[in-house]
Amino acid sequence: MPPLSSIRPVIRASARNRLGGRLPTTLPKKLRVPMSAYVVDCAVYVDGTRVEGRWAHDAAIDEVRRRGEGFVWIGLHEPSDEQINGIAETFGLHELAVEDAVNAHQRPKLERYDDTLFMVLKTVCYVGHAEPTTANELVETGEVMVFVGRDFVITVRHGRHSGLRDVRHKLEADPEQLALGPASVLHAITDHVVDAYLEVTEAIEDDIDEMEAEVFTPRSTMDAEQIYVMKREVLELRRAVMPLVAPMRKLTEGYSSLVPHEVRSYFRNVDDHLSTVAERVAGFNEILTTLVDAMLARISMRQNNDMRKITAYAGLISVPTMIAGIYGMNFDAMPELHWNFGYPMVIILIGLICGTLYRNFRKNGWL
């Protein structure tokens, strides 16, 4: 008997031929085809409404083009080269964009390949800690790549927190918005990502305020390393936000005919939110730099105070050491050596000198 993996494609093709290319939800038991692990969802939308049934990617686009309206939205999660090649061939995706989508670790950008837009977005997620001053990581990042054509949207996600399920459900609940086409999906995704930026910046702002209060608290236990950790996390957020400013501006200015005028106004709102985030991130970097300088200055002052105390105590100790050293040279012809009151007088002299020095050190703030 041939392996099950070789039978499934035949079953799928057979079912598609008998059912007009569409795989309904309630297939007979022998014809049910489980969705691949890397394909999160594949749906056909017409007039803002999802067409019922489960679809293979090639059958979905055939259905849309047969109708002459609607579009396909395919969601992928961390596909390999082999897994995405069939989809790329069906939808005519450019090989360079496909390579970027598979390999991930890309800089946020917007590129145009013939009649397809390719956009890369960095997703961020705030990692909560009981004590942000002791955390090693506060911001986790992922990626979302979006291919937008005239009758399709393909999203490729990388990372654990970059899910778009809520975005899809929200759009499906708003058929009027979804009826605007693939560009409306791109807007919803960018809006979702930028809203996450706002949430993360608010959380980081609270942490920075807490750090600022800790830095200027007397007898603080915070060190500069904790501030450097926060600077590194802010830099990670900056790498996600700043490169996205120019691509977002292009979408508001009619960069492609794939983004109709009705959708550009929505992108302007996202662009405003992104500008707010960018300003906050730039301010975070300046504040943290100031906190580092304040921390280093505080450490320097603390070291100076410690050196003053050490020097003062060394001066106090040097007086009895010097007198004891002189009278410990074992010479017979020394002043007051055989005097009965010589020892008490030396002790009194040492006490007077040390007391005078201690008073002066205290007066000058050395002790």
C-alpha positions in Angstrom: 0.0 0.0 0.0 1.4 3.4 -0.9 2.2 5.8 2.0 -0.6 8.2 3.1 1.5 11.2 2.1 1.3 10.1 -1.5 -2.4 9.4 -1.4 -3.5 12.8 0.1 -2.7 15.0 -3.1 -4.7 12.5 -5.2 -7.6 12.7 -2.7 -7.4 16.6 -2.7 -7.4 16.8 -6.5 -10.2 14.3 -6.9 -12.3 16.2 -4.4 -11.6 19.5 -6.1 -12.6 18.2 -9.5 -15.9 16.8 -8.2 -16.7 19.9 -6.1 -15.8 22.6 -8.6 -12.4 23.4 -7.1 -13.8 24.1 -3.6 -13.4 22.0 -0.5 -16.4 22.6 1.7 -16.2 22.3 5.4 -18.4 19.2 5.6 -16.5 16.9 3.3 -17.2 13.1 3.5 -14.8 11.4 5.8 -12.7 10.0 3.0 -12.3 13.3 1.3 -11.4 15.6 4.3 -8.0 17.2 3.8 -6.3 18.7 6.9 -4.9 22.1 6.4 -1.1 22.1 6.3 0.7 23.2 9.4 2.3 26.2 7.7 -1.0 27.4 6.1 -2.9 29.1 8.9 -5.9 30.0 6.7 -6.9 30.3 3.1 -10.1 32.2 2.4 -12.0 33.7 -0.5 -13.8 37.0 0.0 -16.4 38.5 -2.3 -18.1 41.8 -1.6 -16.5 41.8 1.9 -18.0 38.4 2.8 -16.1 35.2 3.3 -17.2 32.4 0.9 -17.9 29.3 2.8 -15.7 26.3 2.5 -12.1 25.3 2.8 -9.9 26.1 -0.1 -6.6 25.1 -1.6 -4.6 28.1 -2.8 -4.8 27.3 -6.5 -8.5 26.5 -6.3 -9.2 29.7 -4.4 -7.5 32.0 -7.0 -9.3 30.1 -9.8 -12.6 30.7 -8.1 -11.9 34.5 -7.7 -10.8 34.9 -11.3 -13.7 32.8 -12.6 -16.1 35.2 -10.7 -14.2 38.2 -11.8 -14.5 39.8 -8.3 -13.3 39.3 -4.8 -9.8 38.3 -3.6 -7.9 35.5 -1.8 -6.3 35.9 1.6 -3.7 33.2 2.5 -2.0 33.2 5.9 1.3 31.3 6.2 3.5 30.8 9.3 7.2 30.3 8.9 7.1 28.3 5.6 10.2 26.7 4.1 11.4 27.2 0.5 9.7 24.0 -0.6 6.4 24.9 1.1 6.1 28.4 -0.4 7.3 27.6 -3.9 3.9 26.2 -5.1 2.1 29.3 -3.9 4.7 31.6 -5.3 4.4 30.0 -8.7 0.6 30.1 -8.6 0.4 33.8 -7.7 3.5 34.9 -9.7 5.5 36.2 -6.7 8.9 37.6 -7.4 11.7 35.3 -6.4 13.6 38.0 -4.4 10.5 38.8 -2.4 9.9 35.1 -1.8 13.5 34.7 -0.6 13.1 37.5 1.9 9.8 36.1 3.1 11.3 32.7 3.9 14.6 33.8 5.4 13.0 36.6 7.6 15.3 38.9 9.6 14.5 41.7 7.1 14.4 45.4 7.6 10.9 47.0 7.4 10.4 48.1 3.8 8.0 48.4 0.9 8.9 47.2 -2.6 7.0 47.0 -5.8 7.4 44.0 -8.2 5.4 44.5 -11.4 1.8 44.3 -10.3 2.6 43.1 -6.7 3.5 45.0 -3.5 5.7 43.4 -0.9 5.9 44.9 2.6 7.9 43.8 5.6 6.8 44.8 9.1 8.5 44.2 12.4 6.1 43.1 15.1 6.9 43.8 18.8 5.6 42.4 22.1 6.3 43.7 25.6 7.5 41.1 28.0 6.2 41.9 31.5 8.4 41.6 34.6 7.8 42.2 38.2 11.0 44.3 38.4 11.9 45.9 35.0 15.2 47.1 36.5 16.3 43.5 36.8 15.0 42.2 33.5 17.2 40.9 30.7 14.7 41.3 27.9 11.6 43.5 27.7 10.8 43.5 24.0 10.4 40.5 21.7 10.2 41.0 18.0 8.8 39.0 15.1 8.0 39.7 11.4 5.1 39.9 9.1 5.6 39.9 5.3 2.6 40.9 3.1 2.2 40.3 -0.6 -0.6 42.4 -2.1 -1.9 41.8 -5.7 -5.1 42.9 -7.4 -7.0 39.8 -6.3 -4.9 38.3 -3.5 -3.2 38.9 -0.2 -0.5 36.6 1.2 0.8 37.1 4.7 3.9 35.3 6.0 4.5 35.4 9.7 7.7 34.7 11.7 7.6 34.7 15.5 5.3 33.5 18.3 3.4 36.7 18.9 2.8 37.9 15.3 -0.6 36.2 14.9 -3.2 37.9 12.7 -6.2 35.9 13.7 -7.8 38.9 15.5 -7.1 41.1 12.5 -8.9 38.6 10.2 -11.9 38.3 12.6 -12.2 42.0 12.9 -12.2 42.5 9.2 -14.7 39.8 8.6 -17.0 41.5 11.1 -16.8 44.7 8.9 -17.7 43.6 5.4 -17.9 47.3 4.2 -14.2 47.7 5.0 -13.2 44.3 3.6 -15.0 45.1 0.4 -12.4 47.7 -0.4 -10.1 44.8 -1.5 -6.6 43.6 -0.7 -5.4 47.1 0.3 -7.9 47.0 3.2 -6.2 43.9 4.6 -2.8 45.6 4.3 -4.2 48.6 6.2 -5.6 46.4 8.9 -2.3 44.6 9.3 -0.2 47.8 9.5 -2.8 49.4 11.9 -2.5 46.3 14.1 1.3 46.4 14.1 1.5 50.1 14.8 -1.1 49.8 17.7 1.2 47.2 19.2 4.0 49.8 18.9 1.9 52.2 20.9 1.2 49.7 23.6 4.9 48.7 23.9 6.1 52.4 24.1 3.6 53.1 26.9 4.9 50.1 28.9 8.5 51.1 28.3 7.7 54.7 29.3 6.4 53.4 32.6 9.6 51.4 33.1 11.8 54.4 32.3 9.9 56.6 34.8 10.5 53.9 37.4 14.2 53.8 36.5 14.5 57.6 36.7 13.0 57.6 40.1 15.3 54.8 41.2 18.4 56.6 39.9 17.8 59.7 41.9 16.7 57.9 45.1 19.3 58.0 47.9 21.1 54.8 48.6 19.8 53.3 45.3 21.0 49.8 44.4 20.6 50.3 40.6 23.7 50.2 38.5 24.4 51.4 35.0 24.2 47.9 33.5 20.4 47.9 34.0 20.0 51.2 32.1 22.1 49.8 29.2 19.8 46.8 29.1 16.9 49.2 28.7 18.8 51.1 26.0 19.3 47.9 24.1 15.6 47.1 24.2 14.7 50.7 23.0 17.2 50.2 20.2 15.4 47.0 19.2 12.1 48.9 19.1 13.8 51.7 17.2 14.9 49.3 14.5 11.3 48.2 14.0 9.8 51.7 14.0 12.1 54.1 12.2 12.6 52.2 8.9 8.8 51.9 8.6 8.2 55.7 8.5 9.2 56.0 4.8 7.2 53.0 3.5 4.1 54.2 5.4 4.5 57.7 3.9 4.6 56.1 0.4 1.3 54.3 1.0 -0.4 57.6 1.9 1.0 59.3 -1.3 -0.3 57.0 -4.0 2.8 54.8 -4.4 0.8 52.1 -6.1 -2.5 51.8 -7.9 -3.1 48.7 -5.7 -3.9 51.1 -2.9 -7.0 53.0 -4.0 -7.8 56.5 -2.8 -10.5 55.2 -0.4 -7.9 53.3 1.6 -5.1 56.0 1.6 -7.0 58.1 4.1 -6.9 55.1 6.5 -3.1 54.8 6.0 -2.8 58.5 6.9 -4.2 57.7 10.3 -1.7 54.8 10.8 1.1 57.2 9.6 0.1 59.7 12.3 0.3 57.0 15.0 3.6 55.8 13.7 5.0 59.4 13.9 3.9 59.5 17.5 5.7 56.3 18.2 8.8 57.5 16.4 8.9 60.6 18.5 8.5 58.7 21.7 11.3 56.2 20.8 13.6 59.1 20.0 12.8 60.7 23.4 13.4 57.4 25.2 16.9 57.2 23.8 17.7 60.8 25.0 16.3 60.1 28.5 18.2 56.9 28.9 21.4 58.6 27.8 20.8 61.3 30.4 20.2 58.6 33.0 23.4 56.9 32.1 25.3 60.2 32.5 23.6 60.8 35.8 24.4 57.3 37.0 28.1 57.7 36.0 28.3 61.1 37.7 26.7 59.6 40.8 29.2 56.8 40.8 32.1 59.2 40.3 30.9 61.3 43.3 30.5 58.2 45.4 34.1 57.2 44.6 35.4 60.7 45.4 33.6 60.6 48.7 35.1 57.2 49.5 38.6 58.4 48.5 38.2 61.4 50.9 37.2 59.1 53.7 40.1 56.8 53.1 42.5 59.7 52.9 41.1 61.2 56.2 41.4 57.9 58.1 44.9 57.3 56.7 45.9 60.8 58.0 44.5 60.0 61.4 46.3 56.7 61.6 49.6 58.2 60.4 50.0 60.4 63.6 50.3 57.6 66.1 52.2 55.5 63.6 54.8 58.3 63.2 55.2 59.0 66.9 55.4 55.3 67.8 58.0 54.8 65.0 60.2 57.6 66.4 60.2 56.2 69.9 60.6 52.7 68.7 64.1 53.4 67.3 65.8 52.2 70.6 68.2 55.1 71.1 69.3 55.9 74.6 69.8 59.6 74.2 66.2 60.6 73.3 64.1 63.4 74.9 62.0 62.4 77.9 63.0 58.8 77.4 63.5 58.1 81.1 60.9 60.6 82.3 58.1 59.0 84.4 55.4 61.1 82.7 56.8 60.5 79.2 54.3 57.8 78.2 51.2 59.7 79.4 52.4 62.8 77.6 52.9 61.0 74.3 49.4 59.5 74.5 47.9 62.9 75.3 49.8 64.4 72.4 48.6 61.8 70.0 45.0 62.2 71.2 45.2 66.0 70.7 46.6 65.8 67.2 44.2 63.1 66.1 41.3 65.0 67.6 42.2 68.2 65.8 42.6 66.4 62.5 39.3 64.6 62.9 37.5 67.9 63.7 38.9 69.5 60.5 38.0 66.5 58.4 34.5 66.6 59.7 34.2 70.3 59.1 35.3 70.0 55.5 33.0 67.0 54.8 35.6 64.4 54.4 34.2 62.2 57.2 
